[in-house]
Amino acid sequence: MNSIKSDFQDLIKFLVIYHSRKTKLLATNFELFKDKTVILLMHRRGKFQTHVWHTSMIGLASVGILTSGVFGGNSLVASTFPGMVDQDPRLIQTFDPNAAGISLNNLIDMKTLISSKPRSEVIEYEVKPGETLSQIASKFGVSNDTVKWANDITDINSVKPGQKIKILPVSGVSHKVSSGDTLESVAKKYSADSQAILDFPFNDIPDDFKLKVGQVLIVPDGQPPEIKFPVIRRIQPQYLAQGPSSPTFSAPGGGNFIWPTVTSGLSQYFAWYHPGIDLPNRNAPAVVASDGGVVTVAGWPDNFGYGNRVMIDHGNGYISLYAHLSNIYVSSGQTVSRGQTIGQMGSTGRSTGTHLHFEIRFKGIAINPLSILH
């Protein structure tokens, strides 16, 4: 009996000593780990501080955006935020007043076309199974010839799945500048308009128009010099500015816009990178107000860009702009009538030749003048 009791006491004593040592060892190891962790964190706290701060701010901003309803159609913030529109106004090819709930009797048969996001450079695209050249061209909003010229394709049926082809950002050709190239020589080589090359925003052409050897230019609506057959271009009818029989102005503009000058055609059309139309004429004829209104700008306020210009507020949400003028015959604050002479066509500002750059804006959004001119 005494032997069993003694054995039991020894067992208890052993367990107490065992667990005591294990607990002490665990505590010691924990303290060592803690000390090393503290030293590590203290040593690198500056390294992680920026990351922790940025992550926290991004997280807070994300929660704020998701809970505020900025992206919701019925959100107060979304509906009242200044300048909020459904799409980038530069991407509007023609003007649809009904899209904004507007009803104007003078605007007929107009559709809104949405193009893809503007691209600044040539990209490489891998042909997918079943795709044709025309489908690819349509997908990127360029002409079939543009894809053919960029990839030296002679047979449109030769495009195969997996093949990588170059896609330009707009219809036309690309050109790598060589020594001696000028804006005019490049335009002439590709039967294009030099003003269109200058206006393409990603060509990065300085105000002195000097080209850098090696830079790649996008030539909108250009064609390779070896192409002998005529390229089908958009119709370029004769336009003549016509004013009312009586020059008397009685009310703000009514949305009836007339052609602002005499031109033999259009040298450049409305595009996301060119929010107006260019009307050339080497004879530099007079420029008239496309509709009646009040002159808000008359001069060259920024010393570049549009050059001498006139802007007219028509009092109904419309504003028209007449740029690159050689002379201006009106002043800011003056009331003008439809057809009244406001200036002379010229080539001031970023211009490569005598022409009128004409824009129409509705509530701050540039629209295609061809959709509403009479």
Secondary structure, 3 states (H helix, E strand, C coil): CHHHHHHHHHHHHHHHHHHHHHHHHHHHHHHHHHHHHHHHHHHHHHHHHHHHHHHHHHHHHHHHHHHHCCCCCCCHHHHHCCCCCCCCHHHECCCCHHHHCCCCCCCCCCCCCECCCCCCCCEEEECCCCCCHHHHHHHHCCCHHHHHHHHCCCCHHHCCCCCEEEECCCCEEEEECCCCCCHHHHHHHCCCCHHHHHHCHHHCCCCCCCCCCCCEEEEECCCCCCCCCCCCCCCCCCECCCCCCCCCCCCCCCCCECCCCCECCCCECCECCECCEEEECCCCCEEECCCCEEEEEEECCCCCCCCEEEEEECCCCEEEEEEEECEECCCCCCEECCCCEEEECECCCCCCCCEEEEEEEECCEEECHHHCEC
